[in-house]
């Protein structure tokens, strides 16, 4: 079934972009899309409330928006059953599954650099009494000879 132009594509990025990086950000950028994709990758299918519990902190409005955009980009499949109460399941499409190696790489990078972020925040929070170093006047007024690695002294 053909869809109208994507709701997601009408956002920040130009639909005519040929930049692969911008295209990726258009498809999976934002705070909630990667966690949603990650949790959908862990299971074959998930219902809305199961996803809501898994993706901590997401509001109903943002989860709904995120799922619609991922569906519009062909990364998530939404299956609605004709029963009462309504039953809807979400799963990754074949196209969505092609993102799994990239998600794994991002996860690995995040794990490797998580300590760096924690340490940076710890250093930021601790007042060590250091003051920023002032630039020598010769660098500010341009009198330093830096063209050949020379110093002003």
C-alpha positions as YAML, in Angstrom:
chain: A
units: angstrom
residues:
- id: 1
  name: UNK
  ca: [0.00, 0.00, 0.00]
- id: 2
  name: UNK
  ca: [1.50, 3.31, -1.09]
- id: 3
  name: UNK
  ca: [1.77, 5.96, 1.57]
- id: 4
  name: UNK
  ca: [1.59, 9.69, 1.30]
- id: 5
  name: UNK
  ca: [4.84, 11.61, 1.81]
- id: 6
  name: UNK
  ca: [6.35, 10.75, 5.14]
- id: 7
  name: UNK
  ca: [5.36, 12.73, 8.22]
- id: 8
  name: UNK
  ca: [8.90, 12.16, 9.45]
- id: 9
  name: UNK
  ca: [10.43, 13.48, 6.24]
- id: 10
  name: UNK
  ca: [8.67, 16.81, 6.65]
- id: 11
  name: UNK
  ca: [10.85, 17.71, 9.65]
- id: 12
  name: UNK
  ca: [14.32, 19.18, 9.92]
- id: 13
  name: UNK
  ca: [15.96, 17.64, 6.87]
- id: 14
  name: UNK
  ca: [15.39, 18.29, 3.21]
- id: 15
  name: UNK
  ca: [13.87, 15.28, 1.41]
- id: 16
  name: UNK
  ca: [16.20, 15.94, -1.53]
- id: 17
  name: UNK
  ca: [19.39, 15.40, 0.45]
- id: 18
  name: UNK
  ca: [21.92, 13.03, -1.03]
- id: 19
  name: UNK
  ca: [24.06, 12.97, 2.08]
- id: 20
  name: UNK
  ca: [23.96, 9.48, 3.62]
- id: 21
  name: UNK
  ca: [24.67, 10.79, 7.13]
- id: 22
  name: UNK
  ca: [21.79, 13.30, 6.98]
- id: 23
  name: UNK
  ca: [19.55, 10.56, 5.62]
- id: 24
  name: UNK
  ca: [20.42, 8.32, 8.59]
- id: 25
  name: UNK
  ca: [19.70, 11.14, 11.04]
- id: 26
  name: UNK
  ca: [16.43, 11.82, 9.28]
- id: 27
  name: UNK
  ca: [15.43, 8.17, 9.73]
- id: 28
  name: UNK
  ca: [16.73, 7.37, 13.22]
- id: 29
  name: UNK
  ca: [17.66, 10.70, 14.78]
- id: 30
  name: UNK
  ca: [16.04, 11.96, 17.94]
- id: 31
  name: UNK
  ca: [16.03, 10.92, 21.55]
- id: 32
  name: UNK
  ca: [13.71, 7.91, 21.38]
- id: 33
  name: UNK
  ca: [14.15, 6.18, 18.02]
- id: 34
  name: UNK
  ca: [17.36, 4.30, 18.84]
- id: 35
  name: UNK
  ca: [16.05, 2.94, 22.16]
- id: 36
  name: UNK
  ca: [12.82, 1.85, 20.45]
- id: 37
  name: UNK
  ca: [14.76, 0.11, 17.67]
- id: 38
  name: UNK
  ca: [17.06, -1.51, 20.24]
- id: 39
  name: UNK
  ca: [14.16, -2.96, 22.23]
- id: 40
  name: UNK
  ca: [12.37, -4.14, 19.10]
- id: 41
  name: UNK
  ca: [15.58, -5.88, 18.03]
- id: 42
  name: UNK
  ca: [15.60, -7.84, 21.30]
- id: 43
  name: UNK
  ca: [12.19, -9.42, 20.61]
- id: 44
  name: UNK
  ca: [10.32, -10.50, 17.52]
- id: 45
  name: UNK
  ca: [7.26, -8.42, 18.36]
- id: 46
  name: UNK
  ca: [6.26, -6.03, 21.10]
- id: 47
  name: UNK
  ca: [2.98, -4.48, 22.04]
- id: 48
  name: UNK
  ca: [2.73, -0.75, 22.71]
- id: 49
  name: UNK
  ca: [2.60, -0.95, 26.52]
- id: 50
  name: UNK
  ca: [5.51, -3.41, 26.57]
- id: 51
  name: UNK
  ca: [7.57, -0.93, 24.55]
- id: 52
  name: UNK
  ca: [6.44, 1.91, 26.82]
- id: 53
  name: UNK
  ca: [7.70, 0.00, 29.88]
- id: 54
  name: UNK
  ca: [10.98, -0.91, 28.16]
- id: 55
  name: UNK
  ca: [11.87, 2.59, 26.94]
- id: 56
  name: UNK
  ca: [12.16, 4.37, 30.26]
- id: 57
  name: UNK
  ca: [11.09, 7.99, 30.35]
- id: 58
  name: UNK
  ca: [9.26, 8.16, 27.02]
- id: 59
  name: UNK
  ca: [5.81, 9.74, 27.08]
- id: 60
  name: UNK
  ca: [2.82, 8.25, 25.26]
- id: 61
  name: UNK
  ca: [2.84, 11.13, 22.79]
- id: 62
  name: UNK
  ca: [6.55, 10.76, 21.99]
- id: 63
  name: UNK
  ca: [6.39, 6.96, 21.69]
- id: 64
  name: UNK
  ca: [3.43, 7.21, 19.32]
- id: 65
  name: UNK
  ca: [5.21, 9.86, 17.23]
- id: 66
  name: UNK
  ca: [8.42, 7.84, 17.18]
- id: 67
  name: UNK
  ca: [6.68, 4.62, 16.13]
- id: 68
  name: UNK
  ca: [4.77, 6.42, 13.35]
- id: 69
  name: UNK
  ca: [7.97, 7.95, 11.98]
- id: 70
  name: UNK
  ca: [9.84, 4.64, 12.12]
- id: 71
  name: UNK
  ca: [6.91, 3.02, 10.33]
- id: 72
  name: UNK
  ca: [6.91, 5.79, 7.69]
- id: 73
  name: UNK
  ca: [10.60, 5.15, 7.02]
- id: 74
  name: UNK
  ca: [9.93, 1.44, 6.62]
- id: 75
  name: UNK
  ca: [11.94, 0.43, 9.68]
- id: 76
  name: UNK
  ca: [9.06, -0.76, 11.88]
- id: 77
  name: UNK
  ca: [5.99, -2.81, 10.99]
- id: 78
  name: UNK
  ca: [2.72, -2.14, 12.81]
- id: 79
  name: UNK
  ca: [0.25, -4.99, 12.87]
- id: 80
  name: UNK
  ca: [-3.26, -4.25, 14.08]
- id: 81
  name: UNK
  ca: [-5.58, -7.12, 14.93]
- id: 82
  name: UNK
  ca: [-9.34, -6.86, 14.46]
- id: 83
  name: UNK
  ca: [-10.34, -7.69, 17.99]
- id: 84
  name: UNK
  ca: [-11.73, -6.01, 21.05]
- id: 85
  name: UNK
  ca: [-9.92, -4.67, 22.97]
- id: 86
  name: UNK
  ca: [-7.67, -3.51, 20.15]
- id: 87
  name: UNK
  ca: [-4.37, -5.33, 19.84]
- id: 88
  name: UNK
  ca: [-1.38, -3.80, 18.04]
- id: 89
  name: UNK
  ca: [2.09, -5.31, 17.70]
- id: 90
  name: UNK
  ca: [5.28, -3.73, 16.47]
- id: 91
  name: UNK
  ca: [8.29, -5.43, 14.93]
- id: 92
  name: UNK
  ca: [11.33, -4.55, 12.86]
- id: 93
  name: UNK
  ca: [10.93, -4.81, 9.11]
- id: 94
  name: UNK
  ca: [13.63, -6.44, 6.99]
- id: 95
  name: UNK
  ca: [14.90, -2.93, 6.28]
- id: 96
  name: UNK
  ca: [14.90, -2.19, 10.01]
- id: 97
  name: UNK
  ca: [16.90, -5.36, 10.67]
- id: 98
  name: UNK
  ca: [19.65, -4.06, 8.38]
- id: 99
  name: UNK
  ca: [20.32, -1.44, 11.09]
- id: 100
  name: UNK
  ca: [21.24, -4.11, 13.66]
- id: 101
  name: UNK
  ca: [25.01, -4.09, 12.94]
- id: 102
  name: UNK
  ca: [25.04, -0.29, 13.28]
- id: 103
  name: UNK
  ca: [23.02, -0.47, 16.52]
- id: 104
  name: UNK
  ca: [25.45, -3.07, 17.88]
- id: 105
  name: UNK
  ca: [28.40, -0.82, 16.96]
- id: 106
  name: UNK
  ca: [26.77, 2.18, 18.66]
- id: 107
  name: UNK
  ca: [26.05, 0.09, 21.74]
- id: 108
  name: UNK
  ca: [29.67, -1.12, 21.89]
- id: 109
  name: UNK
  ca: [31.00, 2.41, 21.45]
- id: 110
  name: UNK
  ca: [28.68, 3.66, 24.17]
- id: 111
  name: UNK
  ca: [29.81, 0.96, 26.59]
- id: 112
  name: UNK
  ca: [33.48, 1.71, 25.88]
- id: 113
  name: UNK
  ca: [33.04, 5.46, 26.40]
- id: 114
  name: UNK
  ca: [30.50, 5.46, 29.22]
- id: 115
  name: UNK
  ca: [33.25, 5.63, 31.83]
- id: 116
  name: UNK
  ca: [34.72, 8.65, 30.05]
- id: 117
  name: UNK
  ca: [31.40, 10.49, 30.35]
- id: 118
  name: UNK
  ca: [30.99, 9.51, 34.00]
- id: 119
  name: UNK
  ca: [34.53, 10.66, 34.81]
- id: 120
  name: UNK
  ca: [34.05, 13.93, 32.93]
- id: 121
  name: UNK
  ca: [30.93, 14.70, 34.97]
- id: 122
  name: UNK
  ca: [32.73, 13.77, 38.17]
- id: 123
  name: UNK
  ca: [35.63, 16.11, 37.34]
- id: 124
  name: UNK
  ca: [33.17, 18.82, 36.40]
- id: 125
  name: UNK
  ca: [31.39, 18.45, 39.74]
- id: 126
  name: UNK
  ca: [34.59, 18.54, 41.80]
- id: 127
  name: UNK
  ca: [36.05, 22.01, 42.39]
- id: 128
  name: UNK
  ca: [39.80, 21.52, 42.11]
- id: 129
  name: UNK
  ca: [40.53, 25.24, 42.39]
- id: 130
  name: UNK
  ca: [42.17, 25.45, 38.96]
- id: 131
  name: UNK
  ca: [41.66, 28.66, 37.04]
- id: 132
  name: UNK
  ca: [41.73, 28.97, 33.25]
- id: 133
  name: UNK
  ca: [45.14, 29.93, 31.93]
- id: 134
  name: UNK
  ca: [45.37, 33.43, 30.49]
- id: 135
  name: UNK
  ca: [46.68, 33.88, 26.96]
- id: 136
  name: UNK
  ca: [50.01, 35.72, 26.80]
- id: 137
  name: UNK
  ca: [49.50, 39.29, 25.58]
- id: 138
  name: UNK
  ca: [51.76, 38.59, 22.60]
- id: 139
  name: UNK
  ca: [49.27, 36.00, 21.30]
- id: 140
  name: UNK
  ca: [46.32, 38.31, 21.81]
- id: 141
  name: UNK
  ca: [47.84, 41.40, 20.15]
- id: 142
  name: UNK
  ca: [49.47, 39.41, 17.33]
- id: 143
  name: UNK
  ca: [53.08, 40.33, 18.15]
- id: 144
  name: UNK
  ca: [54.12, 36.69, 18.58]
- id: 145
  name: UNK
  ca: [55.94, 35.12, 15.63]
- id: 146
  name: UNK
  ca: [54.11, 31.82, 15.19]
- id: 147
  name: UNK
  ca: [54.67, 31.45, 11.44]
- id: 148
  name: UNK
  ca: [57.65, 29.09, 11.81]
- id: 149
  name: UNK
  ca: [56.96, 27.68, 15.23]
- id: 150
  name: UNK
  ca: [58.92, 30.51, 16.82]
- id: 151
  name: UNK
  ca: [58.00, 31.96, 20.17]
- id: 152
  name: UNK
  ca: [57.52, 35.55, 21.20]
- id: 153
  name: UNK
  ca: [60.09, 35.29, 23.96]
...
